[in-house]
């Protein structure tokens, strides 16, 4: 099959959806399919650097769900998109966050003119969405253009169903178990007699790093041989640095942005992985990366995380926004080598269920179902199919 993967987000900026698309595209190609990727990006030379990639639209930063979405806001993309689709002749167009402006929603509006089956994957979770609430009458016809729909977790499914009546098949995010695995060389200067607690994620409010720093301050008093390693960058970096300095926290390593090729070495350096998110997580790819690396996990009991972990078996969990609970749990695990070993071994077994080979196989099955949909086969748009342009 020839498959077009469509993303609303800046493709060259770190993010869970972009990582999902890259891994899915790689595995689809490994299984013999042709893949093209459509996304906006801030890198003008991206089309020359990334194989089979179409750069569509400029990038703007928009606050969303205690985070920042880097998307294109131009709705004047139709002409170029139609030219590409006419030339490529896709069998399937796979939209990630299909109701996000502007690229997915523009291509979805045009999809019935290009003869491709359509699949949408919903990644996000939040308590509410003003755009979905007020935009339902406008967005509903776009959903009707999807032949099949996927949610990455029950949390993501339930979020969409607050606003729209739609059937969604749950297919989780995957993890590259060939890359994230035990046995990588650790970061040498960080592998000593300290117990390393690792955080990986964007430095933004919902990731809960402030709670982790508060918990680490208490943990350090109870277990002096601890170290906190922070991998990631983001808008709160200066505040994180200020909190570390003001609290005089010792043995905190701010590693900053780390390339995907180097990230497995940080997991190999960790004794404990901590994900202290306060909410807004639909899944938890970093949990899978840690688990596939055989690292025991401590995380908060947010909806997306709880679809991945099994407390007491492959992880320990605490309530969100409870730094005292987090400190106690981290201290218990730091002191108990045998508990860390048991949780890590169970986590490693669990992660194999989320291998990209398995996840891609499930997505290919959805593609086949979409191609068998009654409305597939490139119908001409008529007056009853018409959708008004957004914007």
N, C-alpha and C positions, 0 to 999 in steps of 0.2 A: 504493500500500500504506500501511497504518498500522503504524508500527514503534515499538516500545518499546525504548529503550536503557537498560540496567541497569548501574550501577557500584557497586562496594563502597566507593569512596573519597569523601572530603569534596569535593563538587563545586565549592565556591568557594575551595578551597585549591590553589595551583599544583601541578601534577603532570602527568606524561606521559600517563597513562591518561585523566584528565579532559580534557586538551587534545585527545587523539585523539577522544574522544566528542563534544566540542563541534564540532570540524571536520567529523566524519562527519555529525552531525545537520544542520549548516548545509548541506552539500552534498546530502544526501538531500532536504531541503526545496527547494533550488534546482532539483532534478530532478523536483519535483512530488509528493513523498511527504509524508505526515503523520508527524510525529515527536513522541514524548513521552519525557522523560528521567526516570529514577528514580535517586535517589542520596541518601545521607545528607549533611548539611552542618551546619556550626557556625552558619550564619546563619539565624536563625529566620524572617526576612522574605524568604528566597530565593524562595519560591513567588510572592510578589508582584513580585519584581524580575526573575525569569528567565521568559520565555515558555515555556509547555508543559513546566513542570518540576514534579515531585512530590518534595517533601522527605520522605524516609522514614528516621527513626531519628536518635538523637543520635550524636555523634562521640566516639570515644576514640582516643588515640594508642597504637599497639602497635609495639614494635621488631620489624623484619623485615629480614633480608638487609642488615645494615649501614645501614639506613635506618629511617624511621618511617612506618608506615601509619596513616592517619587513617580509621578505619572505624567502622561501628556494630556493637555486639556484642549487640544485642537480637534475640532470635529470636521475639519476640511481635509480628510485623509482618503476619501472614497476613491478618487480617480486613480491614485497610485496603487492602492490596494486591489482594485478591480483589474488593473493591468497585470499585476503580479499573479493574481489568482487565475486569470484567463490563460496566462502563459504556463503556469505550473500544473493546472488541472488536478487539484487535490481530490483524494478519495475521502479524507476526513479533515475537518477543521476542529481543533480541540482548544476551547476557550478556557483560560484560567481566570477566575473571577469574572464571569461573562457579563455582569451588570455594572462593571467598573468603567468609568470614562477613561479615555475616550476611544482607545483603539479596539478593545473587545466589542464594545457596544456598536461601534461603526461597522466592523466586519460582520457581526451577527446580523445587522440590518441588511447587509448585502448578500448574506450567505446563500439564499435560495436562488440567486442568479448565477452561482458558480458551480452548481452540481455536486457539492460535497455534503456528506453527512456531517452533522454537528453534534459535538459533545461539550458539555460544560463541567468544570470542576470548581466547587466552592471550597475555599481554604479558610475563610475568616470566621471568627467568633467574637461577639460583643454582647453586652446586655441589651443594647438597642441600636437602631440605625435610623437616623432622621431621614436620610435620603431614601431608604427603602420605604419608610412609613408614608412620607408625603408623595413619593414618586411611584407608588404601586400602580396607579392607572396607566402611567406612561411606560413602566418597565415590564408589566405583565405580557404584552405582545412579544417582547424580545424573548422571554422565557419560552414562549410557545414555539419559537424557532429552534429550540434544542431538541434533537432526536433522543438524546440520553443525557442524564445528569448524574454527577458524582459529588459526594462530600467526603472530605478526608477524615472525618470523625463524627460520632453522634452529636458532639457539641456544634460542629459546623452545620450539620443537617438541621438540627433543631433551631438554630439561629435563622436560617433561610425560611424555614417553615413558620416562623412567627409572622411572616409577611406574605408568603406565597404558597399556594397549594401546588406542590410539585413532588414527584417521585424521585428520590435520590438513592443511589446505591453507594454504600460506604466502602471506599477503597482507601486505605491509609497511605500516608507518606511512606516513602521507602528510605532505606539506609544502605550505603555502599559498604557491604560487609567485606569486600575485598580490600578496601582502603582503611576502614575503621575496624581494627582487629587488634587483639593482643600481639605483642612482639615487636612493635616499633621501638626504635631507639628513643629514649627519653631526652628531654632538654638537659644536657649534662650538668650545668651549674645549678639546676633546681632539683637534682635527684640526690638527696643526702639523707640525714637522719630525721628530717622534718616530715610531718604528715601534711601533704599538699591537698588543699581544697581548691577545686577548679570551678570557675564560672566562665561560661562562653555565651556571649550574646551582645546585642546592641545596648549601649549605655543610654537607656531611655526609661521613663518612669515605670512602665508596666512590667519591666523585667525584674524589679524588686531589689536592685543592687544596694540601695540605701539600707534596706532591712538586713541584707547579708553582712554589710559592713558593721552594723550595730551588733549583730549576732556574733560576728568574728571577734569584736572587742571583748565580749563576755567569754567566748570560747578560749581566747588567748590567755585570759586570767586563770582558767581552769586547766588548760592544756597548753603550756608555753611552747611546746615544740610543734606548733602549727604554722602553716604558711598559706596565704590566700593568693591565688593566681587568677588574674582577671584578663580574659582574652576578648577583645572586641573594642569598638569605638562607637561614638555617637554624640548626640547633642548635650548629654549630661557629663561629659568627661571632666570639664573644669570643676563642676560641683563634686564629683567623685574625688578628685585630687584634693579639693578643699576639705572634704570630710575626713579623708585619710590624714591630712596634715593636722587639722584641728584636734582630732581624737588621738593623735600621736600613735597611730596604728603601725606596729612593726611587722616586717616580713610580709608586706603586701606588694605584689609584683603586678604592675600595669603593663601588660604585654602589647596592648593596642591591637590594631588590625593584624590578623595572621592569615596568610594565604591558605586556601583549602589543602594544598599539598603539604603544609607544615602542621596543620591542626591535629592530625593523628598523633604527633609526637607530644603534644600537650596533654592529650588524654593518657598517653603512656607514662607521663610524668605524674599524673594525679593518683591520689589514694581515695579521694572522695569527689564526686561531682555534685554540685549544688545548683539547682534551678529555683530561685525564690520568687517567681513571678507573682504579681498581685492580681492578675486576671487578664482577660482578653486573649488567652492562648487557645487556639483551636486544636492543637496537637502537641507538638514538642519534639521537633527534629533533633535538637541537641540531646534530648534524653536518649534517643536511639543511638546517636553517635557514641555517647558514653557507654551505654549498655553493650553495644557491639564491640567496644574496646575492653570490656570486662571490668568496668569501673562501677562500684556501687553508687547509687543515686540517692540524694536527698532532695525532695522537691515539695512544692506547695500543692495543696489539694484544690487546684483549679480544674475546671471541667476538662479542658483539652488534655492536661497531663494525666488525669485519672483514667483516660481511655487507653493509656500506654502502659502504666506501671501497675503492679500488684503489691500494695504495701505489706511489708513483713516478709515478702518472698523475694522480690528483686529490687526493693527500694524501701526507704523510710520516708514518711510524708508528715507534713505539719500544716496547720491552717495558714492561709496567706495573711500577711501583715502582722505576724506574731514573731518578732525577732527573738524574744526570750525562749519560745518553743524551739525555734531554729537553732539557737545556741546550744540548748540542751541536747538536741538530737545530734548535731554535729560533734559535740563533745563525746557522747556515748559511742558514736561510730569511730571516732579518732582513737579512742582507748581500746577498742575491741577488734583486734586483727582478725580473729576467726569470723566474726560477724561480717566484716568487710569482704572476706574471702567468699563466704556463702552467698551473700547478696550479689557479688560480682559474677560468680559462676551462673547463678540463676538469670541474671540480666543478660549475660552472653547468649544463653540458650534462647531467651525470649526474642532477642534482636534478630535471630536468624529467620523468624517468621515474617520479618519486614524487609527482607532482601529485595533489592530492586528487580531482580529476575522474577520473583514471585509477584511483586506489585505490577510490573509491566505486563505480565501474563494476564492479570485480572483486567487491566485497562484495555488490552487488545480484545478481550472478550466483549467489552462494552462497545468498542469500535465496530465489531461485527454486528452486534445488536442494532447499533445506529444505522448501519448500512442496509439492514433489513427493514427499517422503519417504512411505513406506507408512503410517507411524504418524500422520501429520499429519491434521488434520480433527477435532480436539477429541474424542478418545475419552474415555469415562468412565474414571476410575481404578478399578481393581479390586484384589482382594487380591494379585494377582501383581505389580501395579505399585507397591504401597505402599512408601514409604520412611520409615524412622523419622526423627523430628525430631532435628536436631542441637542439643545444648545441654541 
